[in-house]
Amino acid sequence: MKSRPGYFRNSGKSFALKIRETCIQVKCLKCLRCAKVSKVEKRNFVYNPVRISNLANFLGMTLLVISFWGVFQLGVEASACSCNWNGPFRKVAPQSEVVIRGTVTGYHGEQRGVPLAMDVEVLEIIKGNTNQRRVRIWGDNGWLCRPSVTHFPVGTEWILALNGPGSKPGATPGYYAMSICGQFWLKVIDGRVIGNFDNAQDWQASQELSLEEFRRSFHEQ
């Protein structure tokens, strides 16, 4: 009986395991030994250069695609977010579309177990206009210059400058966004505003004002 290229002449019942078929197609004698193929079966193996060439091309293309994807991912991570700290709240907030005081009521959306947006009940509009009593604010998704919404726990109160420089609101059209390229948020606890309000020298500085002092100082600009 004439043998078919790439298979043993006495193929069929003698090959119960898939590994033997794989070894045969790639002509790997080491694998054949591991698979405990008999010497007779090895002698009957017929080399098929076309099949080996096709397999090599396929493996080469697969490695090329994997390598390209790896480089692409590294490039995305490297260029994901790049911006300077543009200053304290008093400097950057006036450049924002809306400034509100509100309470975080919940989170929305999820990626890799991390929420992507937060819902905020509007208590006061400090700058700009919005007719919404509750707004959705999108945070970081891994590649935007936005803070993670987990920085703002549910039930806490904040003053938030929305759609400011670096927030890229166009990435989530129809909703608000917040930037990390400056101090775009201040925490409110028991009527006291806490955070870097006007210290341009130290981005980690924390100041404390009453709500009345904050409103007066903010609108004096």
Phi, psi and omega in degrees: 000135181283132183279152176268139182303137175086002179228162175286149176295326180258038179292186180105243187294336184287348181248087180273335184260139179295330183298327179294320180296321178296316179300320182295315185292329180264002179052048179261101182293330177295316178296323179298322177293319179298325180278002177059045177279139184291160179298326179297317180295321178297316181297327183279356180290134180247121182288132179241097185297328180295315181294318179296320180296316179297318180295319179297319178297319180296314180295321179297317179295321179298314179297323179296316180296316180298317180296316180298317180296322179297316179295320180298316181296319178297322179294320179297315181296319184292326183252017185301305183218125179214113177201158177270159173283115188270001175129177181286176185304315184299332180275317188271331184299320178299340178276355181273156182290318184220141172235125183230161165247129184201173180244132179288124183254343180173174180249162181218142178071160181203142176217120183055037177081005182245129179295148185255338183217163177227148175261133184233128175278124184282121178259332183200139174257114184268327178211144178083195182221140170206136179262012181265133176278341178221129183242152175254127183242123182269137180249208185289140174242013179110344181218001178257155180277066179228154176284154173288137182292345177292347175291344183242087184298150177300134179095350180271158183249139185217158165254122190236130175261115191253148179057041177270180180304129179093349183282339180050062180298338179296341179288339177225070186300144179091353180231174178265161178215163181228145185257156172256007182275039182155179179270091185261010179211149176225141181273147178239123178228119178051044177079008178249134180264126186235132178147185180276099183275314184214020179270101183277351183272330185228108184291343179268001182296148178230125180241164182225129179224158170283162179300322180294317178296320180297311182299314181297313182292323182294319184275354178283348184295000000 
